[in-house]
Amino acid sequence: YDRKVSKEVNERYQAAHQASRTNKLLVPHSMLHPVERATNQARLYATTHTSPWLDDGVRVLSSKSYFNFLEVMMKHKHDFQKAVETFVTDYDDFRGTDAQNYMAGMYNLTDYPAADRIEKKFSFDVRFMPIPSNNDWRVETDEEVKTELKEQMEEQMRDAEARIQEDITARITSKVQHIYDHMVYGDRFRRNSFDALEVLAELLPSLNVMDDPRITEIIHDLHELSAADASEIRGDNKYRRDVATEADTILKKMEVFTDGNVSDRAGTRETSKSEEPISAHAAILRSFTPSPEMARDRQPPRPNDGDKWNASLLES
């Protein structure tokens, strides 16, 4: 934000003092793009391979996926650090004459701190913590207060479980619904619709942190549906109807999680809450993202708009 330039713009157009604010992009976007790309790829992987947990961006990860998840995230961290290293080197070269030519009359040397200070604006951190137990209270309090606290935690756990189930349900129904619609209405389709379904079926066991046997059964159904022969579908209407029936069967099985709203094949579906407790072997992942002062805030696609990521995945 440049107060001087903002004042000049408002005076030039005879506007009120607070009518406009001038925010300067101090370096060309092309310099930061590799850092943003590495950030978005890490965030997208983390979002895809975890489910929502709390409203502040914390997500849940099955313990059986921990090592693979950590290995991939460390690769993303390496890519991010290399991109930052390149940016800091380029920035140090840029902040002199190149910056003056770039900003022209808006150039101000104080806008450009030393490269070592800029480097400290970037970090990449993945944090894990166990899921809390409502039976584990390390504070001394009377039984009435302890009972109230346990009830609050149980409610929070049920809400969190519902968010996880809603995330899984949305992923399954969107993919299967897509195939069902193409089979029923005779639209043209591509083999990659079934490939995407197979990818989802491979991912779901790691998201099924409650070890719900109903989800396990549906995962098996997804594998079978994804094996459909695309070429045969195009030339055999009976086979096409059979595939549509398979998809419809899966959608009907999902009704147990959606209060029966799958039957309309459209619209927002509410997820019913299972009474089974969350498996204690799940681990919680806290959100993270790099947030340099000069970077634009670009969010990647998210599977659930209700998912709230912190303004920065890597806190400065």
Disulfide bonds with the S-S distance in Angstrom:
none
